[in-house]
Amino acid sequence: MAAESRLDVLQGTLDLLVLKILHLGPMHGWGIADRLRWGSEEVLQIGQGSLYPALYRLERQGLVRSGWETSDNNRRARYYSLTAKGKQRLTAEREAWQRMSRAVDLVLRMSV
Amino acid sequence: MKRLIGLFRRRATSHRLTEEFEAHIAMEAEHLRRSGMDPVEADRIARVRFGGRAGFRAEALDEARSRPVEDLAQDIRYGVRTLLRTPRFTAVAIATLALGIGSATVFFSVADHVVIRALPYPDAGRLVVIREVIEEFTDKYPVLPANAGHFLEWRRRCASCGELGAFRHLSVTMTGTADPEQLRLVRVSANLLPMLGARAALGRLFLADEDRTGADDRGVVLGDRFWRRLGADPAIVGRTLTLDGAPWLVVGVLAGDFVFPNTRALGEPVGSGPDLFRPLAFKDWETTTAGEFSYSVIGRLAPGAATARAESELAGIARELTRTGGGRLTFKATVSRLQHQVVGSAGKPLLLLLGAVAVVLLIVAINLAHLLLAQNLARGREWAVRVAVGAARGRLVRQTLTESLLLAAAGGAGGILLATWGLRALLRAAPADLPRQTEIHLDLRVLVVSLLVTMLVGLGFGALPAYRSSAVDPADALRGGPGGGRPGRTRSGRSLFVSVQSALTVVLLSATGLLITSFVRLTNLELGFVAGPVLALDLPFATGDQSHAQRATLFDDMLGRLRAIPGVTDAALTSALPLEGESQLDFMAREHDPRRLGELPLANILYASPGYFTTTGTPLRRGRPFDAADRGKRVVVLSEQAAATLWPNEEPLGKRMMPGSNDSLAEVIGIAADVRMAGIEQPASTVVYLPYWSRPPQNVTLVIKSGGRPEAMLPAVRAVLRSATPTVPVTRVRTLPGVVATATAGRRFQLLVFLAFGGSAIVIAAVGIYGIVAHSLAERRKEIGLRLALGASPVSLQRTITVEALTPVMIGLVAGLAGALAMGKVLASMLFEVSPGDPVTLMTVAAVVLLVGLAACWMPAHRATRGALLPILRGD
């Protein structure tokens, strides 16, 4: 939880995106990175590895869980999936994000 | 161990990371190869795209670690920082909490030790006190101590009474030590001390054989305190003490934790407890005397027996005793719980007080909730931003609760400090008849309770603000709205709370004010003597030692030597001092008084030496005091009231009267100012002063006047007495100011309690009103800003707001005054020479509450109207 008070928008957004991707189904690290690549390349500009601290953080918070499985091309990979708590968080975060963008929108319109 | 597990877990995680990293890079490389890249190049690019593995590894390991302690520490750090940013709010919150928790702790520990806790005896719930009732005497003596013969009958025949023990208080004089000393001794039946759980620290307790009727009972057991006073000699068992001139063998010393049941209902006023014990060992004549009722009886009921059953069994025995006693007196016995007897009438007021403290604590909690709400409204913006960037709701709730718990912890610590100090002050002022007061102290049990209360209060006043803060709407806040989350409770509800609080404060302060006025009246009272630098001490002469003439000569000699002490300006003796109780009441009569004995007025007969009036500063209104030249003549000095009683319309000087029913006529030579014998709040007494040589009293009180501190004379006085009256103990050393202080002690205690209460109440109410007004103004910030923007002047707006906020205070004030007047009947019995509706007191209280209320409303109004415009113009 401590991390959240230090959360900058970027990190908060990354967590949200990871949760969003896992919402579609269990996925290993590279798979998540691959899907992130489409949506927002810039988030991972600093390197695909930056995904892992986020994954471990989410796991510690009990929002995702993980386990070793065999991938489609017979490779051993660690799969991440969303927990019930993670699903709740995703809904909450999505709402917060929508409010935030609405707020930013309002501020922008006010200053015009 | 924990660290070791942590280390293993860390290594496992690190291992997992390596594997995941490699898998990821392999998958990325494969992905690149599939799009036609050279395998070596694909591997290189995959690694570059992945980024610095060492850094991510460290970061991920860090994220994986669970850290509740760090989280808590961070919460606390953040909380402390937030609280320090608003030092005024924090100080006020902590101070009111400390007041609330402190007073709760003090009164809880008093009530707990006096009322709630079981007496410190094994199986205390089954201990009872058995007393006699003689139907013919019930109007004068509803209950009596037991008769020795009756006690023995009870013990022999009452099965449900279980074990019965008896005791009787005595005072003895110990000689053979440096100074003769008066000691408090208790004759106890051999089973009493073991029954109450007493153990011998040295030697033994009494044997059944020593307690037989007619036994030779020359053994004593010392109390711990007395043993320490004697020098805590570990080899004292086997030594002898000289008591009333006879040798007594020390057979044991009690362990230090034993408290002898000490209560007025059991024959003795509460004090420091008995010094020593000896076996009861009835004399034959004691068990056969029908008319003596002097023994306290404590019983431990048989298992499963109820008081009622013991009482009915005793009733059967009493009927028989009535019959054998010839039927002139009808005996009965009452059984009551020892706990009930010891606590006596102190129980109910203490529990009531505890209830009042709980209410005060509740008010404190509600007030703080409002203060915290006002505070959070001001912070609405900050919270909204934090929610917007992803801070979890739970986190904000936790933060608010952390802050309130921090405040509660600080307040609790302050409260406990305040309580240690307050309890000491309270006990120092406690009147002697507060039962079990030697047992009262702050102990673990009390501290645990006050810690729990602190936590509860902290959670209590934190819950509402926390709930509200969880509902901040970031968009709303960022747009410049109130940002306060859910709307507050309706304004009328808040006003009601202000009114109720003000009313309660007024009632409490009125009571306090009336008690202060009573106390002032009391201290300004015409005492009839001057409480100057006078030392007083008692000399209890043993009965029948000397003839009247011998004793008079002894007194003359003693007074002469006392007056010769450098620094002593005057010395005298008397048989009694004012304010210490009525003394030797007897009928008095004029010469040729036609009234019969029963119709004659009663008077306190005092035997005094010639210097008595000057030493105590008792002014003579007319005539003269007795002097040495009056020796052999029958002369008397009357108090003004005695003179007016005997001769309402005539000049008493030179007339003759009979002081006491068995006395001869004496000439009235002086009229002295009235004094109060029975107590400071009692009306003036009728006093007849006789020169001591006409009948030298047995118990003598010496009064010795000096220029400086009276206590400084004590060593020299003792030295004179050691040689003048070597076998007489010196007891009850005090000063005349001390006599007055003792007489007012009960009232001072009562006043202290009310002052502490009233003082806390006004502070708490001030904080409460401030918090509530600040809270509602914070909610109305926008409206105020708008009004200012539209051209309202800050001064007039502030006035409007202040008046608005003050209205519920005024309503409460009026209600409180009405309440105080209605309570007048209850209060009247506690007041002294002031009516419960005393306008000056009530007006003062009203003014104080009004001023405090005004300040509490004005301050937030001032802040709201001065600071409001700018942020509004900025678009905040």
Interface residues (C-beta under 8 A of the other chain):
Chain A: M1 A2 A3 E4 S5 L7 D8 V9 G12 D15 L16 H28 G29 W30 A33 D34 I46 G47 Q48 G49 S50 Y52 P53 A54 L55 Y56 R57 E59 R60 S71 N73 R75 R76 A77 R78 A92 E93 A96 R99 M100 R102 A103 L106 V107 M110
Chain B: T13 R16 L17 E19 E20 F21 A23 H24 A26 M27 E28 E30 H31 R49 F50 G51 G52 R53 G55 F56 E59 A60 L61 D62 E63 A64 R65 S66 R67 E70 D71 Q74 Y78 R386 V387 A388 V389 G390 A391 A392 R393 R395 D473 P474 A475 L478 R479 G875
